[in-house]
Amino acid sequence: MYKGKRVYAIVLAGGTSQRFGMGIPKQFVKLAGKSVLEHTLDVFENHPLIDEIYLVVNPSYRIMAEEILARNVYKRVSKILNGGKTRQESSMAGVKAIPDEDSFVLIHDAVRPFVSDRIITNVLEKLVDYESVDVAIPATDTIVKVRNGIVVEIPNRNELMYGQTPQGFQTRVIKRAYELFEKNPISSTDDCSLILKYNLGEIGVVQGERFNIKITYPEDLYCADKIFQIKSREVSTIDEDLLRQLKGKVIVVFGGSRGIGRAICEVSQYYGAKAYSFSRSNGCDVSKPEDVQRALKNVYEAESRIDYVVNTAAVLRMGVLESRDYDSIMSELMTNYFGTVTVAKESFDYLCKTHGALLLFASSSYTRGRSLYSIYSSTKAAIVNFAQALAEEWAPFGCSVNVLNPERTNTEMRRENFGNEDPETLLDPKLVAKIALIVLMSKFSGQVIDVRKVSIT
């Protein structure tokens, strides 16, 4: 419930993709390990304000959609509806299926898999003041109106925006729009245009995002794949109620003797979790599988469960590649990357039993290698790639894998390598720890979560 109103999301996946040219509709094409439709459904399934999801499909592809729902066990998808020949007919099928009028409804294109939690939340917030809400971004190109191959108008770009979805409505208003549509059909490319044409009230606007692209042509898949590689998400609020749910959970932290790892142990214990710390200081080297095996086995024998595993263990060494000796390079690679692989591999069986979560750590250098830190940067990039692949492998077992990417943090390793810095410019390790614990309890997987000092409240 949001503001006392039930929230429905209608995901339109009824297109046949005649312009796509790949044999199957674009919503069923694989992208970053999942179909486009799955990526889109994941966003609405995991958004805390969505109560029910209605999936509207082309009857010819209903079986494919049903297989996706069965494979993912979506709890909020309550209806799968046959759509019509046009977008309006498909939207109408979803709207008419809503059993009440005193609610909110979001209507979204299935082929926009990058819609963010922020957009969804902002649309719902706007629906408190407006009966209809559109999502749009400012037009950056000049829009040219053409008739019969001739330019007839060039509108003022300052007054133009590119429309996106989801579009939001108070349910009674969009139901009224489709009642009028049945009596007097008109051509329109989206649902807000019906509100305008039938004069059903003002339409508020929520700022969209450049990444919220619509996959229309085959080349869009290439762009979408690149977006998946670089796109990250943020946890911008500290949910104390969620953190209190840590009580009784068992957490294993590798690299837990100092820095962010130690902070995770301390914060989780404060909220009632049982945290076990392992590092070289107590005889556990993550680059040695037997050490990791022994640590996990001992915790499991003591607690009979392991809910979460975190690996913060890392080595940071400076130097141009030509100056580095192979022993130091191998040591850094073995700790940072092979150690991560070892922790993941040895944790899998334990996390499967609890449908638990694994959290790994990147660094701001993972997106672009930095001179003097080529080995460290490349290991952090490898960790992100590894986690994205592992998230797909572990999904059928109900386990999540994510990567935390904190900005500069006030840790021992930071001070040892960079000397004195203004602490006001650095993240507090305990703040990063709280975000880490929230991510462990989240429902998403395969994500890079940025932690920025300026965005946390």
Secondary structure, 3 states (H helix, E strand, C coil): CECCEEEEEEEEECCCCCCCCCCCCHHHCEECCEEHHHHHHHHHHHCCCCCEEEEEECHHHHHHHHHHHHHHCCCCEEEEEECCCCHHHHHHHHHHHCCCCCEEEEEEECCCCCCCHHHHHHHHHHCCCCCEEEEEEECCCCCCEEECCEEEECCCHHHCEEEEEEEEEEHHHHHHHHHHHHHCCCCCCCCHHHHHHCCCCCEEEEECCCCCCCCCCHHHHHHHHHHHHHCCEECCCCCHHHHHHHCCCEEEEECCCCHHHHHHHHHHHHCCCEEEEECHHHCCCCCCHHHHHHHHHHHHHHHCCCCEEEECCCCCCCCCHHHCCHHHHHHHHHHHHHHHHHHHHHHHHHHHHHCCEEEEECCHHHCCCCCCCHHHHHHHHHHHHHHHHHHHHHHHHCCEEEEEEECCECCHHHHHHHCCCCHHHCECHHHHHHHHHHHHCCCCCCCEEEECHHHCC
